[in-house]
Structures are given as structure tokens and as C-alpha cells.
Amino acid sequence: MSDISSLLLRGKHHHRHKRRAVVIGSGPNGLAAAIVLAQAGYGVEVHEAQSTIGGGARTLPLTLPSFHHDFGSAIHAIAAGSPFFSSLPLHKHGLEWVHPSAPLAHPLDDGTAVMLERDLSDAALALDSDGNRWRNIFEPLAENWPQLAEEILQPVLHIPRHPFLFARFGIPALMPAQLFADKFFKGARTRALFAGIAAHSFLPLDAPMSSSGGIMLSAAAHAVGWPMARGGSQSISNALATILRELGGHVLTESPVTSLDAFSRDTLFLCDISPRQLLAISGHRLKQNFQRKLHRFQPGPGTFKVDYALSQPVPWKAADCPRAGTVHLGGTFEEIAAAERDVADGKHPERPFVLLAQPTLFDNTRAPEGKHIAWVYCHVPNASSFDMTERIESQIERFAPGFRDCILARHISSPAVLESMDANLLGGDISGGAITLRQTVLRPTWRGYATSDANIFLCSASTPGVGGVHGMCGYHAARTAIKNSRLFAG
């Protein structure tokens, strides 16, 4: 990525530590922002409230000794395809991408699974009568992934460098997934596959923009795959932190920031936190109309997550499921749409759409020899206190009879537990806010990533771009901060 590379190279020649910068939060966006600032010559401190860095990209012993579970993200299509991460030597600092033989399996009640293959030719064959159409839609996006990623992982309202490519993604991305599937896919199997991928957006499938996640993640599957980090997602955070330290930056854990007044007035702040947290620590420094913007920002649906220690792999009925790192459990398009509609209406679906990752089939460092882990979650209304464990396990049993007999231990993360372990996850919202058209276009920032205070910038998943582990919110926020600081100084 030429812009990123040139910024990093220019940064090496800047006078070091010309100004102090404080980054609040050590998630991927906070660490990315810190690296960009350090490259530009800033003295950087990262303050993390938890005892372990990484935010949503942490790996923790949640069940039994020697079972290593990802607290948040587990599968990293956008991280592997991140323009900023791709510009860094993360592989030299312990990050290794592990690619399952297939990105995704979607089992059905007939005992088979619809497979999303990484190779487009294989995918076209697997999707039968819809195969050519699938290739026609996703091949141009996958072949131009670096340019596409640059376009979509930044503010929606910008002058595109690749206007035709951006339009090829953006116009269908505005469509409801229901309409997109009706328009392009004839077969029930392909429609079910796309429904599960689109449901990553947390939107009901009849809502505008609900096809966006499905289009982006499908293109990424063919461009860069849906890999996992060997050893767990902590490897991503650790590699970023190592690069930051090599640049002279510091990371302080168990160091919550409760007020910006604890620092000198001219400190530059990059905040990898939610709008609500920003108000709590700096509200008195922000203009009233901007405070109202932050107040109005709405969280998205919540997440109910279960981590399992297993005595053996998940006993899938469909023979192809063990080839995939990710398995979507929800049945037909109509069933998934009904489940997501229930969540949007404040209900708890009887048959939730369940996302499952099975890392130990491809990375044996995550559990004792012969044992396995599973990472599972479903969508629930924000701040729900309803226990979805039974409903989740019923969905797994539907496609993997005998699953419950494999369970050695489980760790249940309700929305409240998730928020207690990462204050950004308000009510269990892992998306950084509701993905509505208004909130996607009008993120709660003053201009880009700035606030109404010239020294305070927001760089979390609640800023322009999309949620996920890719660091681009932090990258763009830091660049904006550096540019504004130069203008302010000049």
C-alpha cells in the first residue's frame, strides 16, 4: 500500500519524540494508531485497562488449563487483507496465518454442507448452477482486493481512487441481503450460504446494507482466505505491540484512563474506546453539540458467546465440515432471516444463527494433544440477560449429533460478561455500533476521526470503516491527527 509505506518511510527520518501522544486502549486499532504515531516521531504511550493487551484480539485460558480460547475475534479475513497490517513485518514478530482447506462450511439438514472454497474455480463448481454467477460477482472484487480494501476501510464519503471498483462493491452493498439473493442466486444452497455470510453484519436480512458484509467477506475469502492466527488472536496483538516497542513506544497494562485531565493539556490523544467512554473521560472538553452526537450513537445487537473445551472434534454429520475453519449453523436462508429478524425486534430466536470456529483442527497448539476447542456465538438483543446456551447447543446438535457428549468444559460469555472484559463491547455489541445507513455515513466524529477538541481523536471501531481486526480505523485516525497537528502548529 503506497500511502502507508511512504508514511512509514518518511516517519523514520522525522525528529524523534517531538510531541507526546497517548493512546487509550490496546485493541488492534489502538496499536495501529500508536505505530503510525511512533513512525512519525511521536513519543507514544498506550494505556490498557485490562491485564492483557489486545482488546477484542486476545487469547485467554477460559475453560481448562492448556486450552487457549480467543476472547473476541477468531477468524481473520479482513486482518489478513488489511492494507495497514500488510505493510508491517508482522510475520517477523510471531504472526503466522493458518489457512483451513476451506474458509467456510454451511451444513444443511440433508446431511451435506454447502462449501465456500477459497479458489474461485472450486467455488464455482461447488455452487453448481449458481457457480458462474458467483464467480462473475466476486472475481473482480477478489482480484482487486488491495484497492477494494483501501476504499471500504475508510470513511464512506470520500473521493474514490478506484471509482468503478468502489461502485461495483458499493451499489450492491446498499441492497438488503434478501434482495441481493433473490436477484443473483437461484439455488437454495447458495442462498443459504450467502445468508450466513451476510448475517455477520448483525442486520436483519431485509434491511438496507445487509448484503454488505456478505459481499465483502465473500470477496475476502477468495482474495486472502479466512485464516486464523497460529496460537490464537493474541499473536496479532503481540506482533503489533512488539513493532511499537521497537519504535520506542510503551504499552502500559492495568492502566485505565478515567480522565484526560491526568495528562498535560497539549497531549495528543487517540482513543480506541466507545463514544460513551469518550464522553465519560473527556466530555467537559467537548462542545455541547458534539457531546449530543456521542450520546445519540446507538450500539448494535449483542453477542452471546460460549467457548468449549472438547474431548474430540465436533462430530459433524456432513463429511466436509472438518475441512472448514468456520461453520455457519442456521439452515436455510429463510431460517437465518427469521432468526436475525427476531434479534432486531428484541426477541431471542428459538433457532439462533450460530457462528462456530474450530481452530484445533488446523492448529494443535491451542489444546492438549488429542483435545479440541470450539468458539461459538449467536446474536441477541443488546444487553440481553437471557441464557442462550441450550438453544446454541441444540443448533450444534442438529448438525453434529453427540456434540454435548464431547464437552469437557464451557465458558459462557453473556453480553454483560463481554462488556466486563472489554468496556468497548457495550451490551455485548462487537461491531462498534449499530450498522445503520445513518451511523455508517455519519460516524460520531467531528470531521473524519477528529472531535471538537483539536487534541482528541477517536480511533475505535465506532469510527469510519467497519468493525473487525484490521487496524485501519487507527491508521486513518492517526494520519488525521498528524495532519491536523501540523496545520495547528503551522
C-alpha positions as a printed Julia matrix, in Angstrom:
490×3 Matrix{Float64}:
   0.0     0.0     0.0
   1.9     3.0    -1.29
   0.47    5.66    1.06
   1.16    3.59    4.15
   4.63    2.57    3.04
   5.62    6.13    2.21
   4.3     7.38    5.55
   6.33    4.77    7.41
   9.47    5.58    5.44
   9.01    9.32    5.96
   8.49    8.7     9.65
  11.94    7.18   10.02
  13.51   10.5     9.14
  11.43   12.63   11.49
  12.95   14.03   14.64
  12.02   11.57   17.37
   9.61   12.42   20.17
   8.75   15.93   19.05
   5.43   15.6    20.86
   3.77   13.25   23.33
   0.84   11.12   22.26
  -1.32    8.92   24.47
  -3.35    6.08   23.0
  -6.21    4.8    25.16
  -6.93    1.14   24.51
  -4.65   -1.55   23.09
  -7.02   -3.17   20.64
  -5.81   -3.54   17.03
  -6.95   -0.01   16.2
  -5.2     1.5    19.22
  -1.96   -0.35   18.46
  -2.18    0.6    14.78
  -2.65    4.27   15.7
   0.28    4.06   18.1
   2.57    2.58   15.44
   1.69    5.3    12.92
   2.33    8.0    15.52
   5.64    6.43   16.57
   6.73    6.19   12.94
   6.01    9.91   12.63
   8.31   10.68   15.56
   5.85   10.98   18.43
   6.62    9.68   21.86
   3.78    7.21   22.39
   2.24    5.61   25.45
  -0.59    3.1    25.15
  -2.8     2.7    28.24
  -4.76   -0.54   28.57
  -7.24   -1.11   31.39
  -7.02   -4.91   31.24
  -4.05   -7.02   32.29
  -3.57   -8.33   28.74
  -3.22   -6.24   25.58
  -5.38   -6.77   22.54
  -8.96   -5.75   23.32
 -11.05   -7.99   21.08
  -7.91   -9.78   19.81
  -6.87  -11.67   22.94
  -6.34  -15.36   23.67
  -7.17  -16.48   27.21
  -7.4   -19.73   29.25
 -11.16  -19.51   29.63
 -12.01  -23.16   30.35
  -9.32  -25.66   31.41
  -5.51  -25.46   31.69
  -3.72  -25.56   28.3
  -6.92  -24.77   26.36
  -6.35  -21.42   24.64
  -9.52  -19.6    23.6
  -9.96  -16.41   21.61
 -11.86  -13.94   23.75
 -13.12  -11.98   20.73
 -12.21  -12.47   17.11
 -11.01  -15.88   15.93
 -11.11  -15.85   12.11
  -9.34  -13.04   10.31
 -10.32  -12.47    6.7
 -10.03   -8.69    6.98
  -6.87   -8.77    9.12
  -5.11  -10.93    6.54
  -6.26   -8.5     3.87
  -5.68   -5.28    5.84
  -3.7    -2.69    3.88
  -2.0    -1.44    7.05
  -1.2    -4.83    8.54
   0.16   -5.93    5.17
   2.64   -3.05    5.28
   4.13   -4.27    8.59
   6.59   -7.15    9.17
   4.16   -8.93   11.48
   5.44  -12.34   10.38
   8.86  -11.46   11.78
   7.26  -10.99   15.19
   5.44  -14.28   15.53
   2.3   -13.87   13.44
   1.62  -16.87   11.23
  -1.62  -17.22    9.3
  -3.1   -20.73    9.29
  -5.42  -21.45    6.35
  -8.01  -24.2     6.65
  -8.56  -26.12    3.43
 -11.89  -24.3     3.05
 -12.88  -20.96    4.59
 -16.48  -21.92    5.39
 -18.92  -24.8     5.66
 -22.68  -24.37    5.88
 -24.34  -27.68    6.84
 -27.94  -28.44    5.95
 -30.49  -30.88    7.31
 -29.92  -33.35    4.48
 -26.53  -34.24    5.97
 -24.5   -32.32    3.4
 -22.75  -28.95    3.64
 -22.52  -26.09    1.21
 -18.83  -25.21    0.98
 -17.24  -21.85    0.31
 -13.96  -22.8    -1.33
 -11.09  -20.33   -1.42
 -10.28  -20.96   -5.08
 -12.89  -19.31   -7.3
 -12.92  -22.17   -9.79
 -13.52  -24.67   -7.0
 -16.2   -22.4    -5.55
 -17.97  -22.18   -8.89
 -18.0   -25.98   -9.18
 -19.27  -26.41   -5.62
 -22.13  -23.95   -6.16
 -23.38  -25.77   -9.25
 -25.98  -23.76  -11.18
 -25.09  -20.57   -9.28
 -21.34  -21.09   -9.72
 -20.79  -18.89  -12.75
 -22.83  -16.08  -11.28
 -20.9   -16.31   -8.01
 -17.64  -16.07   -9.97
 -18.89  -13.1   -12.01
 -19.82  -11.21   -8.86
 -16.77  -11.9    -6.72
 -13.88  -12.41   -9.13
 -13.4    -8.69   -9.95
 -13.56   -7.82   -6.24
 -11.17  -10.58   -5.18
  -8.67   -9.84   -7.95
  -8.55   -6.19   -6.9
  -8.74   -6.79   -3.16
  -5.9    -4.41   -2.09
  -7.59   -1.49   -3.87
 -11.05   -2.52   -2.66
  -9.88   -2.82    0.95
  -8.4     0.67    0.79
 -11.72    2.04   -0.47
 -14.05    0.35    2.02
 -11.93    0.58    5.18
 -12.19    4.36    5.37
 -14.98    6.95    5.55
 -17.86    6.18    3.2
 -17.95    9.78    1.96
 -14.67   10.15    0.12
 -13.43   10.65   -3.41
 -12.68    7.09   -4.55
  -9.36    6.36   -6.19
 -10.93    3.37   -7.89
 -14.45    4.61   -8.64
 -15.62    1.71  -10.81
 -14.37   -0.88   -8.35
 -15.89    1.04   -5.45
 -19.22    1.24   -7.28
 -19.07   -2.46   -8.12
 -18.95   -3.12   -4.37
 -20.9    -0.18   -3.03
 -24.06   -0.28   -5.13
 -24.98   -3.9    -4.34
 -23.7    -3.44   -0.77
 -26.55   -0.99   -0.16
 -29.09   -3.7    -1.02
 -30.84   -5.88    1.55
 -29.35   -9.38    1.53
 -32.83  -10.71    0.73
 -32.98   -8.65   -2.45
 -29.39   -9.47   -3.39
 -30.0   -13.21   -3.04
 -33.31  -13.01   -4.93
 -31.62  -11.13   -7.75
 -28.49  -13.22   -8.18
 -28.94  -16.75   -6.79
 -31.45  -19.42   -7.81
 -30.39  -22.38   -5.7
 -31.45  -22.8    -2.06
 -27.95  -23.98   -1.16
 -26.22  -20.85   -2.45
 -28.86  -18.65   -0.9
 -28.31  -20.33    2.48
 -24.55  -19.88    2.16
 -24.9   -16.17    1.38
 -27.43  -15.65    4.18
 -24.93  -16.86    6.77
 -22.14  -14.68    5.43
 -24.42  -11.64    5.21
 -25.61  -12.21    8.78
 -22.14  -11.25   10.02
 -23.44   -7.68    9.63
 -25.8    -8.16   12.63
 -28.53   -6.66   10.44
 -31.85   -8.31    9.6
 -31.54   -9.64    6.06
 -34.35   -7.42    4.78
 -32.57   -4.25    5.97
 -30.62   -1.93    3.67
 -26.87   -2.64    3.67
 -27.33   -6.18    5.0
 -25.67   -7.56    1.88
 -22.51   -5.51    2.54
 -20.87   -7.93    4.95
 -21.73  -10.87    2.73
 -20.16   -9.26   -0.32
 -17.03   -8.1     1.5
 -16.38  -11.36    3.34
 -17.08  -13.48    0.26
 -14.62  -11.45   -1.79
 -12.06  -11.71    1.02
 -12.48  -15.49    1.14
 -11.25  -15.72   -2.45
  -8.65  -12.97   -2.17
  -6.92  -13.76    1.13
  -8.9   -16.62    2.7
 -10.42  -16.76    6.17
  -7.34  -17.67    8.18
  -6.69  -17.89   11.9
  -3.56  -16.79   13.74
  -1.41  -19.67   14.96
  -1.6   -19.77   18.75
  -4.67  -17.55   18.74
  -5.56  -13.94   18.02
  -3.22  -12.78   20.76
  -0.44  -13.35   18.22
  -1.73  -10.39   16.18
  -1.76   -8.04   19.17
   1.63   -9.23   20.4
   3.22   -8.69   16.99
   1.8    -5.16   16.77
   2.98   -4.34   20.29
   6.48   -5.64   19.51
   6.73   -3.38   16.47
   5.56   -0.44   18.57
   8.17   -1.13   21.25
  10.9    -1.33   18.6
   9.85    2.18   17.56
  10.26    3.4    21.15
   6.61    3.23   22.16
   5.41    1.98   25.54
   2.41   -0.17   26.44
   1.05    0.03   29.98
  -1.42   -2.65   31.11
  -3.76   -2.41   34.09
  -3.66    1.32   33.42
  -7.25    2.57   32.98
  -7.68    6.21   31.99
 -10.61    7.76   33.83
  -9.98   11.38   32.87
  -7.85   13.11   30.26
  -7.09   15.74   32.89
  -4.48   13.37   34.3
  -2.25   14.34   31.34
  -0.85   17.66   30.21
  -3.22   19.81   28.2
  -1.21   19.63   24.96
  -1.09   15.82   24.9
  -2.39   14.31   21.69
  -5.0    11.62   22.44
  -6.01    8.74   20.19
  -8.93    6.93   21.81
  -9.66    3.31   20.93
 -12.83    3.39   23.01
 -16.58    3.69   22.54
 -18.36    7.05   22.2
 -19.85    6.53   25.67
 -16.4     6.05   27.2
 -15.09    9.1    25.37
 -17.85   11.17   26.96
 -17.03    9.81   30.4
 -13.34   10.72   30.29
 -13.4    13.92   28.24
 -16.95   15.21   27.99
 -16.15   18.54   29.64
 -13.57   19.27   26.9
 -16.04   18.7    24.07
 -18.58   21.09   22.59
 -22.2    20.53   23.56
 -23.39   19.65   20.05
 -20.62   17.08   19.7
 -21.48   15.61   23.09
 -25.04   15.19   21.8
 -23.69   13.3    18.77
 -21.87   10.9    21.07
 -24.98   10.46   23.23
 -27.09    9.63   20.18
 -24.76    6.93   18.86
 -26.6     3.63   19.14
 -24.97    0.28   19.93
 -25.76   -2.72   17.76
 -27.21   -6.07   18.84
 -25.4    -8.05   21.48
 -23.44  -11.28   21.36
 -23.86  -14.42   23.45
 -20.67  -16.47   23.27
 -19.67  -19.91   24.51
 -16.14  -21.33   24.47
 -15.84  -25.1    24.67
 -13.08  -27.46   25.72
 -13.79  -30.72   23.86
 -12.65  -34.31   24.19
 -12.69  -34.73   20.4
 -13.53  -32.75   17.24
 -17.13  -31.68   16.68
 -18.88  -34.81   15.28
 -20.39  -33.27   12.15
 -22.9   -35.22   10.06
 -21.61  -33.55    6.88
 -18.26  -35.03    5.88
 -16.99  -31.69    4.5
 -17.39  -29.67    7.72
 -13.99  -30.64    9.19
 -12.28  -29.01    6.18
 -13.52  -25.58    7.23
 -12.24  -23.24    9.92
 -15.66  -21.61   10.21
 -19.06  -23.32   10.25
 -22.37  -21.45    9.98
 -25.32  -23.11   11.67
 -28.73  -21.85   10.71
 -30.18  -23.94    7.93
 -31.95  -22.21    5.08
 -31.92  -18.55    4.05
 -35.43  -18.21    5.44
 -34.46  -19.66    8.84
 -31.45  -17.37    9.18
 -33.51  -14.36    8.1
 -36.17  -15.21   10.71
 -33.55  -15.54   13.47
 -31.91  -12.21   12.62
 -35.3   -10.52   12.37
 -36.14  -11.78   15.87
 -32.96  -10.21   17.23
 -33.72   -6.89   15.52
 -37.19   -7.0    17.07
 -35.76   -7.51   20.55
 -36.53  -11.24   20.7
 -34.38  -14.31   21.35
 -34.67  -16.74   18.43
 -35.6   -20.32   19.22
 -33.23  -21.42   16.48
 -30.46  -18.8    16.5
 -27.98  -18.32   13.7
 -24.78  -19.73   15.23
 -21.21  -18.98   14.13
 -18.67  -21.63   15.08
 -14.89  -21.76   14.66
 -12.88  -24.96   15.15
  -9.24  -23.82   15.38
  -7.66  -27.0    16.74
  -8.39  -28.94   13.55
  -5.7   -26.76   11.96
  -3.59  -25.53   14.9
  -2.69  -28.11   17.53
  -1.02  -25.53   19.78
  -4.41  -24.45   21.16
  -5.28  -27.54   23.26
  -3.62  -30.6    24.85
  -2.82  -33.44   22.48
  -5.97  -35.12   21.2
  -8.24  -32.44   22.68
 -10.0   -29.59   20.92
 -11.71  -26.24   21.36
 -14.73  -24.62   19.73
 -15.53  -20.92   19.6
 -19.25  -20.23   19.23
 -21.59  -17.27   19.36
 -25.02  -16.06   18.32
 -26.71  -12.68   18.1
 -29.04  -11.42   20.83
 -30.68   -8.08   21.64
 -28.26   -5.56   23.12
 -27.62   -6.05   26.85
 -29.68   -9.25   26.87
 -29.51  -11.31   30.05
 -31.17  -14.4    28.52
 -29.11  -17.62   28.63
 -28.82  -18.88   25.03
 -26.62  -21.87   25.87
 -29.32  -24.5    25.42
 -30.51  -23.02   22.13
 -26.96  -22.76   20.79
 -26.18  -26.34   21.72
 -29.42  -27.55   20.16
 -28.38  -25.92   16.88
 -24.96  -27.57   17.06
 -26.53  -30.95   17.89
 -28.84  -30.52   14.91
 -25.86  -30.74   12.58
 -23.45  -32.63   14.87
 -25.36  -35.25   16.92
 -23.42  -36.21   20.03
 -21.76  -32.82   20.41
 -22.8   -32.47   24.05
 -21.03  -35.75   24.87
 -17.74  -34.16   23.74
 -17.91  -31.19   26.13
 -15.27  -31.18   28.86
 -15.94  -27.61   29.97
 -17.66  -24.48   28.75
 -17.13  -20.78   29.4
 -20.27  -18.7    28.92
 -19.91  -15.04   27.96
 -23.19  -13.15   28.19
 -23.26   -9.57   26.87
 -22.56   -8.35   30.42
 -19.53  -10.63   30.75
 -18.17   -9.48   27.38
 -18.52   -5.82   28.4
 -16.83   -6.52   31.76
 -13.85   -8.0    29.88
 -13.73   -5.22   27.27
 -15.52   -1.96   28.03
 -15.84   -1.21   24.3
 -18.36   -4.05   23.91
 -21.37   -2.12   25.13
 -24.21   -4.51   25.85
 -22.25   -7.22   24.04
 -22.02   -5.19   20.81
 -18.89   -6.39   18.99
 -19.48   -4.18   15.92
 -18.71   -0.76   17.37
 -22.29    0.44   16.93
 -25.45   -0.36   15.0
 -24.69   -0.72   11.3
 -27.44    1.52   10.0
 -27.04    3.69    6.93
 -27.06    6.84    9.07
 -24.45    5.59   11.51
 -22.26    4.2     8.75
 -22.15    7.52    6.92
 -22.31    9.82    9.96
 -19.97    8.26   12.48
 -19.75   10.14   15.81
 -16.72   12.2    14.87
 -16.29   15.86   14.11
 -14.52   15.5    10.77
 -13.16   12.11    9.86
 -11.72   10.93   13.18
 -11.45   14.29   14.93
 -13.57   15.54   17.81
 -14.45   19.11   18.71
 -11.21   19.26   20.72
  -8.15   19.68   18.48
  -6.11   17.25   20.61
  -8.63   14.41   20.93
  -9.26   11.83   18.2
 -11.42    8.73   18.19
  -9.9     5.64   16.54
 -12.12    2.75   17.62
 -14.47    0.52   15.6
 -17.1     3.25   16.13
 -15.25    5.44   13.61
 -15.34    5.27    9.79
 -14.6     1.94    8.19
 -16.08   -1.27    9.51
 -15.66   -3.24   12.71
 -13.14   -6.04   12.76
  -9.45   -6.7    13.28
  -7.73   -4.66   10.58
  -6.3    -1.57   12.26
  -7.5     0.79    9.54
  -9.58    2.95   11.89
  -6.45    3.5    13.96
  -4.3     4.08   10.89
  -6.62    6.71    9.39
  -7.23    8.38   12.76
  -3.51    8.72   13.45
  -2.85   10.13    9.99
  -5.66   12.64   10.52
  -4.23   13.59   13.91
  -0.73   14.08   12.48
  -2.05   16.21    9.62
  -4.21   18.34   11.92
  -1.34   18.79   14.37
   0.89   20.1    11.6
  -1.81   22.52   10.46
  -2.38   23.61   14.07
   1.34   24.08   14.62
   1.78   25.91   11.33
